[in-house]
């Protein structure tokens, strides 16, 4: 696993890689043999140390030759043993392919030769470029933020005990929905969502029920009183919810939830997060994860800690065909064969790994603290990026990171951060 850091910038450190060869000038038989020979030396130094550069980034490597008798010298450069054809004292190196490259130079004169080399590692170095930051107490409600969802210019933020903070103009202005003034089911808001087929309809999962808000009316309606709702997904005209009473499913038009739990084959009634992959549904539970087809919610295939590393409780699960990724503090475990074999990544990194967002095959995951992890291969390898705006702490909830396709939205204990990863 490779890790890169936003704050890392390449510093060229000048070192001398000194390789000296010597030869002995033969004695002239016609001269008096008072000396055994005269030493001649040729050396070459490079101005670069072993280093890491970004894909497409270039670096200039310069060789300096010293010949004790001032002979003319020639330079021959090679990359991983293949001669490049360059005959100058400097070469510019770059690569569009990740990997390790040995850059070597051989200097020759009429009496001797000398060589030096350096290793350049090419990696995709990712950086988070901040677009905007809204800070609690100044731009938005003074609260700790746990959930975010975005649709067009609508941003919905779930908070700890302060209700929903929302914007309909891309963050230029903010408003609040809560229990006392708007009838929100509870002010502890664990998840938010927008109906993709009717974007004026917003969904909120709380510590005591499910609320639907029609922002065009505006009217708030609450359902499922007393049920803790951790996650909401909408697909195919249906609402799928992760709750403390199982997986709850309803049509978006006629709200009437049916619950599926341990009696239907789920390993636990406490469902932490839901993932949809085509017609397949995945449920992260307190006792592993389970999956089935959305048309067969009474029969589930289960996986637990005997299959992958870490605790039984799974905060989130992701699937793309046969590729699985499981978040179970403090691990991310991945499988590329539908769970037959597993590898574990990101163990021992500190705070809990909480949730993910996905766009165009790229996974984003936030660790409690100020760290963003990015994977371009369904979790097999991860890059780590330190997020800006510390002292704020990220990763309070598995719904705290969201991608709308162009921007990444990450909530923290002081507000909301948006940006892109390049």
N, C-alpha and C positions, 0 to 999 in steps of 0.2 A: 504494500500500500504506500502510495506516495502522498506526501502532504506538502502543500505550499501555503505560503502565508502572504496576505495582502500587503503587509508591511515590508516584505522582502524586496529589496532592490539590489541589482547586481552591482557589486563594487569590484573593479579590476584591481587586483593586488599585484604589484610588481614584484616578481621574484626572479631569481637567477637560477635557471636550470643549467648547470655548468657541466659539460662533458668535455674532457680534455684528452686528446690523444697525442702521442709524441712519436717521433721517429728519430733514428740516429743517422747522421750523415756519415757515410763510409769514410774510412781513413784513406788518404791518398798515399799510395805506396811509394811515390816519389818524394814525399815530404817526410821530414823527421817525425817519427811517431812518438811525440811527447804527450799527446792526448788520445784517449780512446774514442772520442767522437764529440760532436757538438749537438746539443738537444734543440729540436725544433718543435714548437707547440702550435696547435690550432684548436680553438674552442668556439662554441656557439652558445648563446643565451637567448631565451624567449621572454617576451614581456608579459605573458599571460600565465596565470595559475590554472589548475583544474577548476572548472566552474560550470554552473548551470545557466542556460539561456532559454528563452521562450521559443516556441515554434515560429519560424520566420524571422526571428531576431538575428542580427549579424554581429560578429565580433572580429576585430582586426588583430591578427597575430603577426608579430614582427620578430625576426631573428637578427641578432647582432653577432657578427663573426670577428674574432681576433686572431691574427696570424703573426707569429713572432718575427717573421721575416718579410711581412707585407706582400705576400704572394697574392695574385688575383684569385678570388674564390667564386665558386658557383653554388647555387641553392637549388635543391630538389625537394619538393613538398609531396607528401602523400597523406591520404585519409583512409584509415583502417587498412593500410598496406597497399593501397592503390595509388600510383603516382598520378598527380593532378596535371602536370604539364607546366605549372607555374615555376618560373626561374628567378623571380624577384625575391628581395629580402622580406617582403610582407605579403600575406594573403588575407583575404576576407572570407570568413566562413559563416554559412547559415544553412539551415535545413528545414524543410517542411515536414520532415518525419521525425517522430520522437525516437530517441535512442542514445547510445554512447558512442562517441566518435573520437578516435585517437588521431591527433594531428601531429605529424612528425616532419622534421626538416633534416636533411643531410647537407653539410657544407663540405666542399672538396677543394683542395688546391693541388698543385703538382706533386706534393710530398706526402699529404695526409688527408684524412677526412674526420669529421666529427658530427654527432647527431644529438638532437634534443627532441622531446615530444611533450604534448599536453593533452589531457582528456577533456573534451567538451560534451556535456550531457544536455540534450535537447528535450525539454518537457513542455507540456501545455500549461503555462502558468496562468491561472485564473485570478481575476481581480473583481471585486465588487465596486461598481461605480454608483455612488449615491445619487439618486434623483431628487428626493425630498425627504424631510424628516418632520413629523408633527409630534410635538412634545406635550405631554399632559400638563395642565395648569396654565399653558400659554395658548396653544392653538386648539386643543381639544380638552375634553373633560379630564379632571385630575383623577386618574384611576390606573390600576394595573390591567393590562390588556392580555387576553387569552386567545382570541379567535379573530380571524379576518376572512372575508370573502369579498369579491369584486365582480361587478358586471357593468361594463361600460364606464360611465362616470360615477356610478354608485359604489360606495365603499361602506361595508358594514363591519363594525368592530364589537366583539363581545368583551365585556369587562368583568372584573371581580366586584360584585355587589354595587355596581353603578349603572346596570342596564346595558343598553345598546347605544353606542356613539356612531353616528352615520353622517355621510356626506353624499349629496346628489350632484355635486359639481366638481368631482375629482379632487376634493380636499380643500377647495377655496373657502368653504364654510362648513361648520359642523353643528349637528343637533343631537338631542338625547331622547331616547325612549326608555321609560322605566315603568315599574309596577304602579307607583302611586298616581301618576298623571296620565298614563297611556294604557294601563291594563296588561302590561307585560306579565307573563306568568310568574317570573321571579327575576330579581336583579342580578343573580349569578348566572351569566350567560356563557355557556360552554362552546356553542357553535352557532354559526350563522350561514345562511344560504339564500340565493336568489333563484326563483323559478325561471329556468331558461326560456320557457314558452310564454311566460307572462312576467316580464321583468319588474312590473310594479308590485308583484307579490313577493314578500320577504318572509323567510322562515327563521325562527330562533329556538334553539334547544337550551333549556335552563335546568337548574337544580330542582325545579318543581313544575314540569310540564313543557308543552310545545305551544308556541305562539305563531300565528300567521298575521302579518301586517299588510294590509292593502294600502300602499302609500298614495294611491290616487284618490282615496275616499276622504280622509284616511280612517281606517277602522282596524282595531286589533281584536283578534279572536283567539282564545286559548283552548287547548285540549290536553288530555292525558295528565290531569292534575296529580301531583305527587310523584310522577315518574321523572327520574334523572335522565336527561338526554345528553349524550356525549358527542354525537356526530350525526350529520344529516347529508344524504346524497339524493339527488333527483335524477331519474333516468326513465325514459319511455313512459312518461305520464304517471310515474309512481314515486312515492317518497319512501326512502329506506332510512331507518334511524337505528343508531346504536344506543341502547338504553341499559339501565340497571335491571331490566325485566326481560331482556332478550332482544332479538332483532324485530323491530316493528315496521310494518309495511302498510301503506295506504295509497289509494288513488289520489291524484292532486285535485280532482274535482269534488269528489265526495269523500270527505275526511272521516275515515273509520278504520282504525288501525287493528291489524291482526298481529299477534305476538308469536314469535318462534323462539324456543328456549331449549333447555336440556332435554325435555321430553321429545324434542324433534331431532336430537342428535348433536346439539351444540355442547361444547365441553363446559360451558358456564353460562349462567343467566346474565352475568355482568359483561356487556359488550362495550369495548373501549373505542373502536373505530371500524368503519366499513370501507371496503374498496370494491369498485365495480370494474370488471374487465370483460367487455362484451356482454355476453349473457351470464357470465360467472359472477358470483358475489362472494366476497371474503370477509370474515368477521374476526377481528382481533379481540380476544377475551382474556379474562384473568387466569385461564387455565389452558393456554395455547391458542391456536387459531383454527378456523374451520372454513370450508368452502363447498359450494354447490352451485347448481344452476338456479337462476331466479324463478324458473318455473317448477322447481322441486325443492321447496324450502323445508320439507319435512325429512330430508335425508342429507346429512353432511359428512364430508371427509375431514378428519381432524389430524392435527399435528401438535406435538407438545415438546417440552424440554428434553425428552428422550431422543428427539429427532435432531434438535439444534442446541446450541450452547446458550447458557444464561438461565434466567428465571422463567417460571411458567407463565407469568403475566406478560402479555404482549400489548404494547401501547399502540402499535399500528402494523399493518401488513400491506404489502404492495405486490401485485402480480402482473406480468405481461406474458401471456402464454405459459410456457414452462418455467419462466424465470420468476422466483419468489424472493422477496426481501422482508425480513421480520425485525421489527424494533422491539427489543426486550432488554431494558436497562441492565448493564450499560453496553449492550452489544447491538450490532446489526449483523444478522446471520442471513446468508444468501444461498440460493440453490438455483441451478440452471437445468434441473431435470425433474421438475414438479415435486421437489422435496425428497427425492431418493437419497441425495447426498448434499451435504451442507459445508459451507466455509464461514468462518466468523471474522468479522472486521470491526475495527474501532472499539476494541475492548480496552478497558482501563484508561479511557480518556477523560474521566471526570464525571460531570453532571449527566443527567438523563438525556438520551437522544429522543426527541419528541417530534414525531410526525414528519410529514414530507409534503412537497408539492411536485408536480410533474408537468413538463412542457416539452414537446418534440423529443421525447425519449430521454430527457435529462431529469434526474432526480435531485431535489433539493431537500436537505434535512437540517434541522437546527438542534444543536446541543444546548442544554441549559447552561447559560453563561453568555458568551458572545461569539459563538463559533458557528459557521455555516459549512456544511459538507455538501459536495457536489459530485455526482456520478453520471458518467455518460455511457455506462455499460450495465445498466440495471442493478447497480450495487456491487459489482465485482471489484471495482476500485473506486477510491474516493479521494478528492482533493479537499483540503481544509482551508477555509478563508476566515480570517479574523474580521469580524464585522466592525464598522465604525460606530461612533457614538457611545462607546463605553464611557461613563459608568453604568449604562443601562444593561439590564439582564434579559436575555432572550430565552425562548424555550419553556414557557410556563404551561403550554398546553399543546396537544398533538394537532390542534387546528390553527396554530399560530404562524403558519407560513402558507402563502398562496401565490400562484402565478396565473396571470390573465393572458399569457402568451407574449407579452412585450415587457412587462414589469414584474419584478418579484416584490411581494409585500410581506413584511415580517413585523409582528407586534412584539412588544417588550414591556417591561414594568413601568416604562415612562412614556409610551406612545407607539408610534408607527414609523417604520423605516421603509423606504422604497428605493429600488435601484435595479441595475442589471449586472449580470455576471458575464465577463468576456475573457 
